[in-house]
């Protein structure tokens, strides 16, 4: 239909003529209430943003000479972060000649993974980057079993008789 005729029909109905696909041959237009369309789009985007969850990565740093008490304290922090459903980046920092002893860093990360047990998934295993060794742990999400659905009451249009009640 010619554009002038489409504009006239849209004006008669009190609506707008909106170009949907301008690159098509011929261009595709739609007669609609553009204000209502924009409102519904904004509402859909808002609902989508509300359902999103931001992923937070917490970082816990260790050193090759980290003491046992400090190690336990940091593992408790890691467990707390995992319970809050945050990812945890375990970092072993080396200074000076310590970088030669990478095996100590691997042992530290393995000990952390062993202590947190089944509460986390190893997303990225230990790897060295410059003077630091990293491993990324993600929380293991255990879904609670859903309770069974209750049967719905059946609605009838006819009233119950005395024989049905007894």
C-alpha positions as CSV (number, residue, x, y, z in Angstrom):
1,X,0.0,0.0,0.0
2,X,1.3,3.5,-0.7
3,X,2.8,5.5,2.2
4,X,0.2,8.3,1.9
5,X,-2.7,5.8,2.2
6,X,-1.0,4.1,5.3
7,X,-0.5,7.5,7.0
8,X,-4.2,8.4,6.3
9,X,-5.4,5.1,7.8
10,X,-3.2,5.6,10.9
11,X,-4.5,9.1,11.4
12,X,-8.1,7.9,11.1
13,X,-7.5,5.3,13.8
14,X,-5.6,7.7,16.1
15,X,-2.4,5.6,15.8
16,X,1.1,6.0,14.5
17,X,2.8,4.6,11.3
18,X,6.1,3.0,12.5
19,X,8.8,1.7,10.2
20,X,9.7,-1.8,11.3
21,X,12.2,-2.9,8.7
22,X,13.7,0.1,6.7
23,X,16.3,-2.0,4.9
24,X,13.7,-4.4,3.4
25,X,12.6,-3.9,-0.2
26,X,9.9,-2.4,0.0
27,X,10.2,-1.0,3.6
28,X,7.9,-2.6,6.1
29,X,5.7,-0.4,8.3
30,X,3.2,-1.1,11.0
31,X,0.2,0.9,12.3
32,X,0.4,0.9,16.2
33,X,0.3,3.1,19.3
34,X,4.0,4.0,19.4
35,X,3.8,5.4,23.0
36,X,2.3,2.2,24.3
37,X,5.0,0.2,22.4
38,X,7.8,2.2,23.9
39,X,6.2,1.8,27.4
40,X,5.9,-2.0,27.0
41,X,9.5,-2.3,25.7
42,X,10.8,-0.3,28.8
43,X,8.8,-2.6,31.1
44,X,10.2,-5.7,29.5
45,X,13.8,-4.4,29.8
46,X,13.2,-3.5,33.4
47,X,11.9,-7.0,34.2
48,X,14.9,-8.5,32.4
49,X,17.4,-6.4,34.4
50,X,15.6,-7.4,37.7
51,X,16.1,-11.1,36.9
52,X,19.9,-10.7,36.2
53,X,22.4,-11.5,38.9
54,X,25.8,-9.8,39.0
55,X,28.7,-12.2,39.3
56,X,31.1,-11.0,42.0
57,X,34.7,-12.4,42.2
58,X,36.3,-12.1,45.6
59,X,40.0,-12.4,45.9
60,X,41.9,-14.1,48.7
61,X,45.7,-13.8,48.7
62,X,48.2,-16.3,50.2
63,X,51.9,-16.2,50.5
64,X,54.2,-19.3,50.5
65,X,55.0,-18.5,54.1
66,X,51.4,-18.0,55.3
67,X,51.0,-19.4,58.8
68,X,48.5,-22.1,59.7
69,X,46.2,-19.8,61.7
70,X,46.1,-17.2,58.9
71,X,45.5,-20.0,56.4
72,X,42.5,-21.3,58.4
73,X,41.2,-17.8,58.8
74,X,41.4,-17.2,55.0
75,X,39.7,-20.5,54.2
76,X,36.8,-19.5,56.5
77,X,36.5,-16.3,54.4
78,X,36.5,-18.4,51.2
79,X,33.7,-20.5,52.6
80,X,31.7,-17.5,53.6
81,X,32.1,-16.0,50.1
82,X,31.0,-19.3,48.5
83,X,27.9,-19.4,50.8
84,X,27.0,-15.9,49.5
85,X,27.2,-17.4,46.0
86,X,30.3,-15.3,45.0
87,X,33.2,-16.7,43.0
88,X,36.6,-16.8,44.7
89,X,39.9,-16.1,43.1
90,X,42.7,-17.8,45.2
91,X,46.0,-16.1,44.6
92,X,49.4,-17.2,45.8
93,X,51.8,-14.2,45.6
94,X,55.6,-14.9,45.2
95,X,58.3,-12.3,46.1
96,X,61.8,-12.4,44.9
97,X,63.3,-15.9,44.8
98,X,60.1,-17.5,46.1
99,X,58.9,-17.8,42.5
100,X,61.4,-20.7,42.0
101,X,59.3,-22.8,44.4
102,X,56.1,-23.0,42.4
103,X,55.4,-26.4,44.0
104,X,54.7,-24.6,47.3
105,X,52.0,-22.5,45.5
106,X,50.4,-25.6,44.0
107,X,50.3,-27.3,47.4
108,X,48.7,-24.2,49.0
109,X,46.0,-24.1,46.3
110,X,45.4,-27.9,46.5
111,X,45.1,-27.6,50.3
112,X,42.5,-24.8,49.9
113,X,40.5,-26.9,47.5
114,X,40.7,-29.9,49.8
115,X,39.5,-27.9,52.8
116,X,36.5,-26.4,51.1
117,X,35.5,-29.9,49.9
118,X,32.2,-30.2,48.1
119,X,31.2,-26.5,48.6
120,X,32.9,-25.3,45.4
121,X,33.7,-26.3,41.9
122,X,37.2,-25.5,40.5
123,X,36.4,-23.3,37.5
124,X,40.0,-22.7,36.6
125,X,42.8,-24.8,38.1
126,X,46.1,-23.4,39.4
127,X,48.1,-21.5,36.8
128,X,50.9,-19.1,37.1
129,X,50.7,-15.5,35.7
130,X,53.9,-13.5,36.2
131,X,54.7,-13.7,39.9
132,X,51.3,-14.8,41.0
133,X,49.5,-18.2,40.9
134,X,45.7,-18.1,40.4
135,X,42.8,-20.6,40.7
136,X,39.1,-19.6,40.4
137,X,36.5,-21.4,42.5
138,X,32.7,-21.1,41.9
139,X,30.0,-22.1,44.4
140,X,28.4,-25.4,44.0
141,X,24.7,-24.6,43.9
142,X,22.6,-27.4,45.4
143,X,19.0,-27.0,44.4
144,X,16.5,-27.9,47.1
145,X,13.9,-30.5,45.9
146,X,10.7,-28.8,45.0
147,X,7.6,-29.8,47.1
148,X,5.0,-31.8,45.2
149,X,2.1,-29.7,43.8
150,X,-1.2,-29.9,45.6
151,X,-4.1,-31.3,43.6
152,X,-6.5,-28.6,42.6
153,X,-10.1,-28.7,43.8
154,X,-12.5,-29.7,41.1
155,X,-15.3,-27.1,40.6
156,X,-18.7,-28.3,39.7
157,X,-21.7,-26.3,38.5
158,X,-24.3,-28.5,40.2
159,X,-24.8,-28.5,43.9
160,X,-24.1,-31.6,45.8
161,X,-27.0,-33.8,46.9
162,X,-27.3,-35.5,50.3
163,X,-26.3,-38.9,48.9
164,X,-23.0,-37.4,47.5
165,X,-22.1,-35.8,50.8
166,X,-22.6,-39.1,52.9
